């Protein structure tokens, strides 16, 4: 399996440490390949989506804030039925688009950027 882990520059070192620990403790080196995506490095949404589609799933870890790009990615990938694992704030981030849908008038959907 190839999985992307999505985070901001601020949490890169912490996420890398956690991934190394998981690899060593669960002996996953030859079974699962995880690539860290630093969303701060992307200016083009389509480029980011193409990179994400080159893997089998996405991990959305915790952090200290919910970023607009994360909400956009979650909404987009949900529509495409793409697997996402949210951890801590990552799971809460995954819920935000649905909360917005529930409280928006007339059941209107999230506005998509053109």
N, C-alpha and C positions, 0 to 999 in steps of 0.2 A: 504494500500500500504506500501511496505517496500522499502526504498530508501537509497542508500549509498551516502554520500558526501565525496569526494576525495580531500585531501589536504596534504600539507607538515607540518611537526612539527612546523615550524615557524608560521603558520597561524591558528593553532589549537584553541587557545583561542578566536580569532576574529570570526572564523566560529561557534564555540559553542555559542558565544554571539548572533550572527545573528539567529541561529536556535532557540534558546530560545525565542527571540523576535517574530519570525514568528509563533511559536507554540502558544504563548500567544495571539497575536493580531488576528490570524485567527482561533483560537479555534480548532487546528488540533490534539490535544493530543491523542484522541481515533481513529482518522481517518488515520493518516499517521505516520509511524515510520521511523525516519531517524537515520542511524548509521554513525558515522564519521569514515572514513578510513584514517589513517595516512600512506601515501605510503612509508615514510622513514622506517617504521617498517617491510616492506616486503622484503625478499631476494629471494623469490621463486615466479616467475610469475604465475605458475599454482595455487598456494595457493591463490594469490590475485584474480585471475579469479574466482575460486570457491567461494570465499567470495562475489564477485560482483554478481555472478549468483544466490545467495541466496536471491536477492532482485528483485524489479520490474523495477528499473532504477538507473541511476547514475547522480549526480550533480557534475559538474566540475566548482568550483568557481574561482574567480579571485585570483591574487597573484602578485608576483614580477618577476617570471621567468617561463619558460616552461621547464619542466623536461622530460628527455628521457622516463621515465616510463609512463608519461601521454600520450606522443605520441604513445607509443606502445599499451597502453590500448585503446586509441581512435581508432587506426587503427584496432585492433583486434575486438572491439565491433561493429564497423561500418560493418565489414564483416559479423558479426553474427546478424545484424539488431536489436541491443540492444539499448533501449532508453537512450539518454544522453542529459542533459540540461547543456549547457555551459553558464556561467555568466561572462561577462567582458573578462578577459584574458582566461577564460575557453572556451569561444566561439572562441577566436582567436586560442587557442591550437587545437580545433577541426578542424580548417581550414588548419593547417600546413601540415598534410599528403596529402591533396588534392593539395595544392600548389606544393609540391614536385613532385607529380605525373604529374602535368601539365608541369613542367619545366625539368623533367628528360628526357634524350635522349631515343628515340624510344618507349616512353610510358612505360618504365620499372617501375615495382612497387617497393615499399619500400623493403629494404632488411630485411628479418626476421631472428631473431636470432634462431639458432638451439637449 
